[in-house]
Amino acid sequence: MNKTYYVCKYTPIELLESLGGECENFNHMPDGFDLADQVSHPNICGFGKTLLEGVMEGKIKELVLVSCCDTIRSVYDILLESGKLDFLYILDVLHCDSACSRERMAVQLKGLAKAYAQYKGTKFDSEKFRAAFHAPEKITKSHITVLGARMGQELFEMTSKAMPLPVENDTCVHNRSVGNVLPPEGASFDELMDWYAGEILGQIPCMRMMDPTGRKKLYNDPSVAGIIYHTVKFCDFYSFEYADIKNHTDVPLLKIESDYTIQSSGQLLTRLEAFAESIQPETLEQTIDGDTKGERKMGKGYFAGIDSGSTSTDVVILNKDHEIVTSIILPTGAGAAIGADRALAEALKEAGLQREDIDALVTTGYGRTAIKNGDKSITEITCHARGAHFLDPEVRTVIDIGGQDSKVIRLDENGAVANFVMNDKCAAGTGRFLEMMARTMEMNLNQMSECGLEFKEDITISSMCTVFAESEVVSLIAQNKATDDIVHGLNKAVAVKTAALTRRVGGEEKYMMTGGVSKNKGLVKTLEEKLGTKLVISDKAQLCGALGAALFAADMADV
């Protein structure tokens, strides 16, 4: 028997089950939208494409939709035209919980019941209807809640695994509350549908309802220790709520966005793990055996940190006095694990040490999870914060422009992460962007870092997309624009984007810039102008992540 899939919490699941249906929420993330893109508009939201992909692949044969937004209406029209479903129905639900809306909802329920019973060849069973109601189970102890637009099952599982506390899925379709009250006994079908309409519309409202104020109970719950707010690309409904929550809660809050593919979920792992580390920082001081700091005896008193980036792999070795014994920066190469082994071996050789002399090794950076010889893995967000605080305890904002992403981290007085934001969806504004532009201008990064300081024409690069920006640069070269002017335009484009990230995170002085791009004098100068303050540039700036990792390694022993 085919399952009847649904996608909205306002779907009358209990009614469908009373008519012999087996219902399931369709919430799986595909690898891509190859089939969906052939039949839909390119800007339809990721979940809409996911639904189309599922049908086109033949995974869905029965589907009940609710007219919650334009995307779902468009998906319904496409699917109706496709003829690929055995049963397709859409409920037209008004976006309010008034008496008129309940009356209309009851009419909609009766229409669905008639169509579904005819399709299944069954009749309404009041006993099955009553048995279908189950009170939803909720986490009552300290937990993390996921709010906002629906989150794919694969991303939710990854989120749950990354968090130090239990995770409750309270995104739109998952905070369904029908089932807390059982249907009245002895009522007629019409009376039951009138009552049922009230139960469905009386739930915690979704953001598409005219009055969403009842949603406040989702984040005002005293047992909520952290909030992960999820949005879907091309869907604006839930972005408004995030802004409101941000201004009305002291609970740690992280916003993430996915396009509903498995690939996009992988890009979010660093953010999720950094958020987990900020919620329970004490877990960072555990030894490899899970013991707390101080219970593991120190060996020879050397500790190493490896920062495996997309461009370079950095290694720092500390002694028991937290002094840098040696440091190495090497190209990462084709594989993170191979690059890490090579860099560590070089650092050990330079320090005159053996691998067994290292009491603890912490890995961080883009390739941290690929390195198998470490004792612990910590995100580059947390490690950069720790390293920057070690170099200058007065620093409160760290700006790191890496090879494939940019991040701004706000620190508290102890060097812990108070807030952070990342740009990791494309190469815009990253070291890779600058590398591509330097290649287009037939210079290396060292040469580029010296250009743009003495510009004459204030050129604006209008696109931050690497491909489009490259076309602009080629056009400017053809116009015989001065190299200094073009480079300044590129530096200004990166600085504007980075300054915007800094404002989003609530950046405050002192500012420190870390990572390899901190060597770009023209970019540093331009960014300082956009921020209206000087940036602290340490001679150890590029080693900040590896330094932080080494310090965490030292925490794992009694030093």
N, C-alpha and C positions, 0 to 999 in steps of 0.2 A: 504493500500500500504506500502511495506517495505521501510524503509529509506536506503539510500546508505551511508555507513560510510566511512570516510577517516581519515588519521592520519598525513598528511604532507601538508605544505603550498604550495608545488609545484603541488598539486592535481588540475586538471582543473575543479573546482566546477561549474563554469558558463557553461561549455560545457555539463556537466551532467544534469544540470537543464534545459538547452535548449532542452534536449532529454526526458524530463518528469520526471527526478529524483528529489527526495527530499534529500538533503545532510545534514549530521551532522558530526561534529568532534567527534570521540569516545575518551573520555577523563575521564572516570569514574574510580575510584580506587576500586578494589575488597577487600574483607576481607582477602583473601589469594589466593594461586595458586594451590588448590587441583587438579583441572582438568588439568591445564596447565603443572604441574610437571609430569603428567602421559605420556605426549606426547613430551616434550621438554627436552633439555639439562639443567642441574641444574644451569649453569652459564650464561644462556641467560638473558638479561637485564630485569628489572622489567616491563618495558612497553611492551616488547615483550610478556611476560607472561600474562600481563593484556589483550592484544589483543586476545591471545589464549583462555584465560578464558572466555572472552565475547562471542566468537564463540561457544566454547564447552557448554556454558550454554544456547545457543540458542538465545542470545540477538542480534546477528548480522547475517543477511542473505545476505546482499549485501556489498561488501567491495572492495574499490579501493586503492591499495598501490602504493608507489613510492620506487624505489630501492635506498634508501638513505644510507643504511648501511647493514652489514652482518646479523644483527638481523632480519631486515625486510625481507631479502631474505630467511632466515631460516624459519621465520613464514609463508611466502608464500608457501614454499615447504611443510610444515607440513599441512597447511590448504588445499592445493591442494589435498594432499593424503587423508585427512579426508573425503572429499566429503560432508561437512556439510553446505556449502554455496550455495545459488542459483546463485550468481554472484560473481566471484573473478577475479580481473585483477591487474596486476602490470605494472607500467610504468617504463621503463628503461631510466632514465634521467642521462645525463652526468653531471659531477660536475663542470661545468664552463659555462660562459655566452658568448661564442664565436659564430661567424656566423655558424660554423659547428654544434655546440650544438643546436642552434636555429633551424637549418634545421632538425636535428634529432628529436628534440622535436616536431616539426610540424608533422613529420611522425608518431610519437608515439600518438599524439592527434587524428590523423585521424584513426589510428588503434583502439583506445579506442572508438571513436565515432561509428565506424562500429559495434564493438562487443556489445556495450551498446544499440544501436538502435535496433539491432537484438533481444537482450534479452527483451527490453521493448516493442518492436513492434511499435516503433515511428520513426519519421524523425526529422532531424535537423530543428529547428525553429529559424530563425535569429532574430525575434523580441523578443522571450523569451531569446535568448542569450544576447541581448543588455540590456534587463530589469534585467538580473541577476547580472549586475555590480553595486556594491555599494561602495562608498568611505569609507574606514574604519574610525571609530570615534576614536580620540585620546585625552587623557587628556592633557590640555595645562597649567593648573595651577600647583602649587607645588604638587608633588606626589612621591610615592615610585614606582620603577619599578622592576619587577621580570624578570630576564634574565636567559639565559642558556638553559638547556634541558627542554622539555615540563613538565609542572607541572599539576598533577591531579586536577580536578575541586574541589574536597573536600578539598584538601590541599590549593588551591588558595582561597577558601572561608574562610577557617580558618585564612589564612594570612591576607586577607582583613579586617577581623573582629579584628585582633590583632593590626593593624597599626593605628596610629593617623592621617594619611593622606590618600587620595585616592590611590588605588593601580592599576597600569597598568600591564597587563600580556603581556610581550614582549618575552616570551619564544618561542622556535623555531616555532611551528605551529601557534602561535597567533600573530606574527608580520607580517602577510600576508598583502601585500600592493596592490594586484591586485584590480582594481576598481577605482583608481584615474583618469584613462583615459578611456573613452568610446570607443567601437569598431568603426572603420570607417564605414560610411554609404555607402550602395550600393556595398560593396565588395562581391566577390564570397566566397564560403565556403573555398576553398584553400587559398585565400588571407587572410581571417579572421584567419585561423589556423596559417599562417605564422606570422601575427601580434600578435596573442595570445601567441604563443611560446615565443616571445620577452618579453611580459608583465610578463609571469610567471617566466622566468629565470632572468628578470631584477629586481626582488625584493631585499630587504635587504638580503644578503646571509646568509644561515645557516652555521654552523661550518664545515659542510661536503663539502662545496664548496672549490675549489682550492684557491680562493682569497676571504677571509672573511673580508677584511679591511673595507668594507662598513658598517659593524656592529658597527663601532665606534660611529655612530650617535645615537645609542640606549642609550649609557651611557654618551655622551657628551652634551646631552640635558640640557640646563640651568635650566629647571623646575624640574629636578630630584633631590629630596632631600635625597634619600637613595636608595641603590641597594641591592636586595636580589638575590643571584646567586644560582640557583637550578641545581643540577646534579642528575642523576639516577644511582643507583648501577650497576656496570659492564659496564658503558658507559664512555669512556675516552675523547670523542671529546670535551666536553665543559669544562673540567678541565683546558685545556691549555688556554682558553680565560680568565678564572677567574684569573690566574696568571698574565696575561697581564693587565687586568683591575686594579688589586690590585696595580700595579706599576705605573699606569697612571691616577689615580683619587683621589681626596681628599674627595669625597662623602662617607658618611658612608656605609660600605659594609659588608654584612653577607653572608656566604656560608652555604648552607644546602644540604643534600642529602637524598633521599627517595628511597625505593625499589618499590614504586608505590602501596603499600597497605595502607589501612586506618590506620592500626596499626602503621606504620612508621610515619604517619603524626602526630599522637598524641605525639610521642616522641620529636617532633620538637617544640612544643608549647612554652616551656621555652625559647628557643633561640629566637624565634620570638618576644615574649613579652619583653624580655630583650633588643632586638634591638629597639623595639618601644619606650621603656623607655629612651634609650640613644639618640634617635632622638629628642624627645620633653620632656626633663626632667622636665619642668615646670608643667606637668600634675601630677607629683608625689606629688606636694604640694597642690593639690586640697582637699577641705573638702569633706565629704560624700554627701554634697548637690551640689558639683561641683563648689563652690565658691573658690576664690583664697585665698592664705595664708593671715591671718590677719583679715579676715572678719567673722570668727567664734569665738565667745567668749569662753574663757577658763572656765572650770568648776572647779573641785577640783585640777587640775594640775597633773594628773597621766596618763601615756601613756604606752600602752603595745604592745609588738611585739611577735608574735608566729611564730616560724620556725618549720614547720611540715616536718620532714625528713623521709626517708624510715626506718631508724633505731631508731632515737630518736626525741622527740618533745621538743623544747627548748622555754622557755618563759622568757622575760625580761620586767620588769616594771620600768619606769623612772619617776622621779618627774619633776617639772617645771624647775629645774636647770640642767636637763639632767644628774642627778645622778642616779645610779642604786639602786633602793629601794630593789629589790629582783630578783633572777633568779632561774630557775628550769630546770633541764634536766631529762626527764623521757622517758622510752621506748615508742615508738609510738603504738605498739600493733597492733591489727587486723584492726583497722579503724582510718583514719586520724582525722576525726571529733571527735570521742570519745576520742582519745588520746589528742587532743587539748583542749577539755573541761576539761579533767582530769588535765592536766598540768596547765591550767589557774586557775582552782579552787585551786590547791595546792599553786600556786604563790600568789594568793590573800589572802589565809589563812595565809601564812608565812608573808606577808606584813601587815596583819591586815586591809585589805581593802575589799570592796564589789564591785561587777561587775559595779554598777552604779557610783562608784568613778572613773572609767576609762573614760577619756574624748574621747579617740580615740584608736582604736585597728587595727593594720595592720598585715595581715598574709603573710607569704612567705613560700618557700620550696616546696617540692615534693607534699604535700597534701593541698596546700593553697586554691585551688578552692573548696575543699570539706568542708572547714570550713565556716559555714554560719553566724556566729555571729561577723564577722569582719566588719570594716568600709571600708577597702580597701585591695586589694591584689596586691602585688608587687613581682617580681621575685627574687629568691635568688641571682642571679647575681648582681642586683642593690643593694640589701640589704647587701650582703657581702662587696661590695665596700664601702658603707656608713659606715658600722660598723668598717671596717679596718681603714678607714680614721679617724674615731673618736678616735680609740685607738692609732693610730700613724699617724699624718698628713704627715710624710715623706715617707710613704709606697707608692710605685708606682706599685707593682705587688702582687696580692693576689693568693695564691695557695690553693685551697680547694679540698680535697679528701673526698668525702662524701660516704654514704652508697651504692648508686647505680650509681653515676657518679663522674667524676673528672672535674674540671674547673679551668682555669687560667684567671685572670681578670687583665687587665692593667688599671691603674687609671691616671687621670690628676691631676694637683696640687690642684683642688677643691674636689677631691674624687669622681668625676663622672666617669662612665665607658667610657674609650677611645677605648677599644677593648676587646674581650673575645673569648675563645674557650672552647668547651666542648667535653668530651668523654662520650656519654650517650647511645651508641648502645649496649653495653654489660657490664658485670661486670668487665672486664679486668682493672686492675690497680685501683680498688676502695676499699672501706672499706669492701664490701661484699666479694671481692676476698681474702683479708687478713683474714677475718673471716672464710671462708671455708678452707683456708690453715692451720689456727690455729687448727680448728677442726680435720683436717686430722692428725695433729701432736700431737693431744690429749693435747692441752694446751688452755688457754683462751687468750684473746687479751692483757690483762695486762702482762701476762707472756711472750707473744710473743714480746711485745714492749721493753722488757729488753734484749731479745736475739739478737744475730747477731752483737753486739758491739765488741766482742773479737773473731772474726772468724779467722781461720787459713787457710782454703782452699777457694779460690775464686771461688765458684760454680756459674755457669750460668744456669738459668732456661730459656729454649729456647722458651717456649710457654706462652703467656699471657692469652690464653683461660683457664677459670677456670677449665673446665673438664680435658683438656690435662695437665695443670700445676699440678693438683692433682695427675694425673698418674705419672708425673715426680717425685713429692715429695715422693710418695709411693715407687717408684723405688730407690730413694736415701736413704730412710730409710732402705730398704732391703739390700743396699750396706754398711750399718753401717756408713754412713756419720754423722758427728757431727751435733747436733741440731743447734748450732750457725752458722755453715757453711751453712746449708740449709736455715735458716731464713735470713741470709745475702743475699743468692741468690734470695730469694723472694723479699726482700727489694730493691735489685739492679734492679730487673725486673720492679718493680713499679716506682722506681726513674728514670730509663731510659725513660719510657713511659711519665712520668710527665714532665721531662726535655724537651722532644720533643714538648709537648704541649706548654711549656713556650717559646720555641724558635719560634713556630708558631705565638704566639701572640705578639712577640717583647718585651718580658719581660725585665725589667730594675730594678735596685736597687732603694729603699729597697724592699726586698721580705718579705712577711708575709705569714705564713701558718696557715690556719684556719681549723675548723672541728675536729671531734673526732680523726682522724688519726694523727693529730699534736701531740698527746700524745705518739706516737710510736717513741721512742728515736732512735732506730736503723734505721728506715726509714728516719727520719729527718737528721741524720748524713750522710747517703748515698746520699740523695738528695742534701744536701749542697755540697758534693764532686762533684756531677755531674754538679751543677750550678756554682761552683767555688765561692760561697759566703755564708754568714751566713743567716739563716732565722730568722725573728722575730717571736717568739712564745710567745704570750700573755697568761696570766692566764685566759683570757676571750675568747680565740681563738675559743672554741667550741660554744660560744654564739654569734659569730660575726653576723650571719644572723638575729637572733632574736633581737640583739641590733640595727642593721640597721633598722629593721622593726619598732622598738619602736621610733627611731629617726624620721622616716618618719611620724609616728603617731603624734609626737610632732609638726611637721611642719604643721599639719592640723589645729592647733589652734594658737592663738596669744600668743606665749610664749616668 
